[in-house]
Amino acid sequence: MEKHLFLGDEAIAQAAIDAGLSGVYAYPGTPSTEITEYIQGSAVAKERGIHCRWSANEKTAMEAALGMSYAGKRALCCMKHVGLNVAADCFMNAAMSGINGGMIIISADDPSMHSSQNEQDNRLFGNFAMIPMLEPSSQQEAYDMVYEGFELSEKLGYPILVRITTRMAHSRAGVVTREMKAENEMHTPGDGRQRFILLPALARKRFKSLIAAQEAFTASSEKSAYNRYFDATNKDLGIIATGIAFNYLSENYPEGFEHPVLKISQYPLPRKMVEKITGECKEILVLEEGYPVVEEQLKGFLGQCLKVHGRLDGTLQRDGELTPDAVGKALGKEITGYYATPEVVEQRPPALCQGCGHRDVYEALNEVLAEYKGAKVFGDIGCYTLGALPPFRAIDTCIDMGASVTMAKGAADGGVFPAISVIGDSTFTHSGMTGLLDCVNENTHITIVISDNETTAMTGGQDSAGTGRLESICAGIGVDPAHIRVMVPLKKNYEEMKNIIREEIEYKGVSVLIPRRECIQTLTRKKKASKK
Ligand SMILES: Cc1ncc(C[n+]2csc(CCOP(=O)(O)OP(=O)(O)O)c2C)c(N)n1
């Protein structure tokens, strides 16, 4: 047993290694990225040959993790909340097939959207797939849940969704680690043909099994060490606190709870425990990070019989992160403002780095597009999304990864000219390639700019799946090589860049422009490292 000061992400990574992990499969995304990076840097993981290379996207990651589980090994799959939308097809169906080796899926949700395009609460996805979920209230619990979670997954026969949020992922606390286990031996499922082939006749049976398994899932929640009832004398109010909200609640009661508290960190909801607190207390306050998931379930259980307070009735704000202060306010406590952002910290909008190649791409593009009245630029997700802000104001949309290509296609189909897509190299291989095939198949009049900085910069400079092969990927998909144009985005090349952009806008078919210059941050890091 050793004690470490771990980020929540690091606690999860170390727990997975200690539990006999054979592979982590992931695509970067804040606040989940550090889990995989920790495993990539772990000497034990290297020695054991634990798989830890980045996947092309979250769907390929989850399918590979399920494949490793099929082989009997323990697999971890990590992503930010919106990644689960990408992986949803596999996610929902892995709940139908079940698993073989233990499988844990980490969803790192980002309430308040510190670096995300929405604030979805993936506990709803867990409920949707009808699989067990764990939601740690501390870094130690994050470690314990993952360490024990593989065994739980194997015992119940289903993948487990572990839901964390930004503060859990990115704050540190002392974590006691446990003994390191051996990896599972390879063993494919004896009943694989029945379980893993989701043909309708077989899938119907599997869905009945999943429904039948709900009882075992609830029984497991009911006796889980992570769900706890804390009794107290003042029963005018009962508090249900889930995940990290329990931590915030505890900060408000350093001397012990005044009201009965039900801590929930394992789902489905432990029904008997919920009935106990709602039966004993006059009113209920629900504290949860994200959507009012439990609050809505309680109202569903009990209708109007019980007063339930939370995010739905305005006791807590409807959106955004909870804080200990927000929880204190909901409890009628005096707020010290300890957790408020001090005013000395000036709010600054994010901006593209000085020396970033995306800047040169936008400057040249803006100059050319000033010549075209109807031009629309469909943006995507990455550092280059900052081209939406001044001084560039260069993009008109940013919806989800890969959407620049397909939205530009639809708009071109609808008559927009010129329809330009701007996408990063990693986003292109994540979700842009399939849209490009649609364009090629219909010879869409479109200009796609893959702004290639040879890394996944937005999330800290991870490897990008298509580095060195973007031209051949595009040619392989069917783009005419004469209309795959590579350029170096530097001021001295502006005239040449602008000429190429004009030529390809006028070409009545699919053009791919690849401005390529290494990210200034990764370049600086490499230079520093070589000096050491
Ligand atoms: C579905 C989904 N997965 C992951 C992310 C996190 N994320 C945002 S942009 C990005 C990749 C950016 O890389 P690239 O396209 O190469 O552009 P760069 O930031 O390097 O300019 C990632 C991983 C996300 N927003 N959505």
The ligand as a Tripos MOL2 file, in Angstrom:
@<TRIPOS>MOLECULE
LIG
   26    27     1     0     0
SMALL
NO_CHARGES

@<TRIPOS>ATOM
      1 C1        -16.3850   14.0540  -29.7940 C.3       1 LIG1
      2 C2        -15.2610   14.8680  -29.2730 C.ar      1 LIG1
      3 N1        -14.1180   14.2390  -28.9240 N.ar      1 LIG1
      4 C3        -13.0790   14.9420  -28.4380 C.ar      1 LIG1
      5 C4        -13.1590   16.3090  -28.3100 C.ar      1 LIG1
      6 C5        -11.9930   17.0870  -27.7450 C.3       1 LIG1
      7 N2        -11.2860   17.7360  -28.8280 N.ar      1 LIG1
      8 C6        -11.6140   18.9600  -29.2360 C.ar      1 LIG1
      9 S1        -10.7890   19.3920  -30.5860 S.2       1 LIG1
     10 C7         -9.9120   18.0060  -30.6370 C.ar      1 LIG1
     11 C8         -8.9050   17.6900  -31.7120 C.3       1 LIG1
     12 C9         -8.2010   18.8180  -32.2200 C.3       1 LIG1
     13 O1         -7.1620   18.3830  -33.0490 O.3       1 LIG1
     14 P1         -7.0200   18.9110  -34.5210 P.3       1 LIG1
     15 O2         -8.2570   18.6920  -35.2910 O.co2     1 LIG1
     16 O3         -5.7870   18.3210  -35.1000 O.co2     1 LIG1
     17 O4         -6.8620   20.4980  -34.3380 O.3       1 LIG1
     18 P2         -5.7700   21.3230  -33.4810 P.3       1 LIG1
     19 O5         -6.3250   21.5360  -32.1300 O.co2     1 LIG1
     20 O6         -4.4960   20.5510  -33.5160 O.co2     1 LIG1
     21 O7         -5.6580   22.6180  -34.2000 O.co2     1 LIG1
     22 C10       -10.2850   17.2060  -29.6010 C.ar      1 LIG1
     23 C11        -9.6590   15.9300  -29.3420 C.3       1 LIG1
     24 C12       -14.3870   16.9230  -28.6730 C.ar      1 LIG1
     25 N3        -14.5800   18.2150  -28.5510 N.pl3     1 LIG1
     26 N4        -15.3950   16.1880  -29.1550 N.ar      1 LIG1
@<TRIPOS>BOND
     1     1     2 1
     2     2     3 ar
     3     2    26 ar
     4     3     4 ar
     5     4     5 ar
     6     5     6 1
     7     5    24 ar
     8     6     7 1
     9     7     8 ar
    10     7    22 ar
    11     8     9 ar
    12     9    10 ar
    13    10    11 1
    14    10    22 ar
    15    11    12 1
    16    12    13 1
    17    13    14 1
    18    14    15 2
    19    14    16 1
    20    14    17 1
    21    17    18 1
    22    18    19 2
    23    18    20 1
    24    18    21 1
    25    22    23 1
    26    24    25 1
    27    24    26 ar
@<TRIPOS>SUBSTRUCTURE
     1 LIG1         1 GROUP 0 **** ****
